[in-house]
Amino acid sequence: MNNIGFYPADILLPVNYDYNKWSVVACDQFTSEPEYWRETAKITENVPSTYNLILPEAFLASDNSERIDSINREMAKYLDEGLFEEYKDAMIFVERTLPNGKVRYGIIGAVDLKEYDFSVGSKSLIRATEGTVLERIPPRVEIRRDAPLELPHIMLLIDDIQKTVIEPLKNADLTVLYDFDLMQGGGHLRGSLIPKDIQAVILDALQTLKASANDEPLLFAVGDGNHSLATARTCYLNEPNEFNRYALVEVVNIHDEALEFEPIYRVLFNVDTNDFISKLSAAFPHGSKTIEWYTKETKGTVYTNGLTVGSLQPFIDSYIKDNPGVMCDYIHGIDSTLCLCKADNRVGLIFDGMDKSELFPFVCEKGSLPRKTFSMGEAESKRYYCEARKIK
């Protein structure tokens, strides 16, 4: 066992199957667009697909038992029917061509959940980058608890400015396992098996990266799937065993040119716009960074210092607490934000996002970011489910 918390895993992939219908986007995308998932259901109708093994958050309800039972049955069915080939002690090199044409690189393997702690102030080797909303974990635990398989949409980031871990694989002669176009404009996905000798080189490079960090090293920062990894950790604590101890993830270098951090804007609904803007202006009178506000008919600017959302989100939380009925939604894209503001009793907030180079220093110094601080690309650029691993 190494001391970096990342290992090869027994990875399952479908045998001789149409990956375009097998692979679907992460369940926490398109939460306000159920039509996207209805189209996915049409595409995958009556065929094996990861769509049948997940619960899109667009369809979360107070009682998810029927869908969860169906998920567990489908997982067991796929295993019983021999749908998968298992690659023992495997790592997979992932080349993801994004909708914009850029290629993002990653490595699929397993992380040791003993090395991950999402609690506030954690100094663990693997850390959350945003505040974990504890209320979001129980529904996910309900899904994972009895599932015989896990499918990852978790992306962990490493701070490898010299590009020693992942990027050398671009020149390696590897066996291709899958190579296909993703559905609904998701781009392209190619995965290759990493042989044992190159796995050893990767682990050595991660060990060196860890040794170059500070006295309390942060080796892996959660980029996407924070609540899914928190769920895996919770399930392990509830039922400790060697299957539950690990979670399948994709590791990506934060310095990958294709990896872009985008701000997630805010829109408030059911709000007294005059009151909100008055209090916003009083709270943010000056600073070097701007927050632009928009209503149906007016717009303006307030100012702050430091990480913009770091001061804005606590203000919003406090305002909502004092004004029951006001709601906040988190929006990708300026155009979408401005469109949502073109109605009564709404305020949109647009601001500069954080640079990705700020992530590791911020988490090391101050801990988790406010929730929904950044997004690693638009929804179509997120991880698509492909690989699986037995957890029962």
Secondary structure, DSSP 4 states (H G I P E B T S, - for coil): --SSSEE-EEEEEESS--HHHH--B-TTSSTT-HHHHHHHHHHTTTS--GGGG---GGG--S--HHHHHHHHHHHHHHHHTT-EEEEEEE-EEEEEE-TTS-EEEEEEEEEEGGGEE-STT---SEE-SB---GGGHHHHHHHHHT-SEE----EEEE--TT--SSGGGGGS--EEEEEEEPSTT--EEEEEEPPHHHHHHHHHHHHHHHHTS-SS---EEEEE-HHHHHHHHHHHHHS--TTTTEEEEEEEETT-TT--EEEEEEEEES--HHHHHHHHHHH----SEEEEEE-SS-EEEEEE-SSHHHHHHHHHHHHHHHSTT-EEEEEESHHHHHHHTSSTTEEEEEE----GGGHHHHHHHH-SBPTT-EEES-GGGSPBP--BEE--
